[in-house]
Amino acid sequence: MKVIISKRAMALIKFWVDKCPYEIAGMGTVLLGQDGTVYVDNVELLTQKVTGASVDMDAESINTLAYEKRLEGDLRFHWHSHVNMSAFFSGTDRDGLETMLSMVVGS
């Protein structure tokens, strides 16, 4: 699968990560190309509680954003920083992905 993140979306993510001394997270809308390419065209910063090792996005903010963006693409892009740590899937990341997946598919 090929994923293309727009220059604007990447610039916003980098800006927010650079300005926040803690973990930070957000969501984004994606469009699926005819060739299966996933295009991330828009990212958003949501209400959240952050620490040096975790981030908890507000569920109401996620639901509101999903409703507001429903005509612009699927809200299926999640991003977050690890502050000064290397990139890896932590147990918290895996738990968060499971939670988000259950919200999307309703299982």
C-alpha positions, -999 to +999 in steps of 0.1 A: +000+000+000+013+034-009+005+064+014+010+100+003+008+128+028+002+162+014+029+189+019+004+210+039-006+180+062+031+171+068+040+207+076+012+210+101+022+178+119+058+189+120+048+223+134+026+208+161+053+183+171+080+209+172+059+232+194+048+206+219+073+194+245+050+163+252+035+136+231+008+150+208-017+134+185-042+142+158-064+127+131-068+133+094-089+126+064-079+102+036-089+097+001-084+064-017-071+066-052-082+043-080-048+025-078-052+019-041-030+047-030-040+064+002-039+102+001-037+120+035-050+155+025-060+171+058-049+168+094-064+182+126-053+187+162-080+177+187-086+184+224-063+160+243-044+153+275-007+149+270+023+138+290+059+130+282+049+094+275+012+094+265-016+112+248-053+108+253-075+124+226-110+135+237-136+111+224-162+139+219-136+158+198-130+128+176-168+123+171-173+160+163-145+160+138-157+128+121-191+144+117-177+177+104-154+160+079-178+133+067-180+148+032-143+155+028-130+119+031-127+092+056-114+101+090-089+072+091-055+088+096-041+089+131-007+104+139+012+110+171+046+118+183+069+100+207+086+133+218+123+125+220+119+087+216+124+066+185+093+055+166+079+021+177+045+005+184+042+005+222+016-014+242-003+019+245-002+024+208-016-011+202-043-006+227-052+028+212-054+013+177-077-015+189-100+011+206-101+033+174-107+003+152-136-008+174-151+028+172-148+027+133-162-008+128-185-008+158-173-041+172 
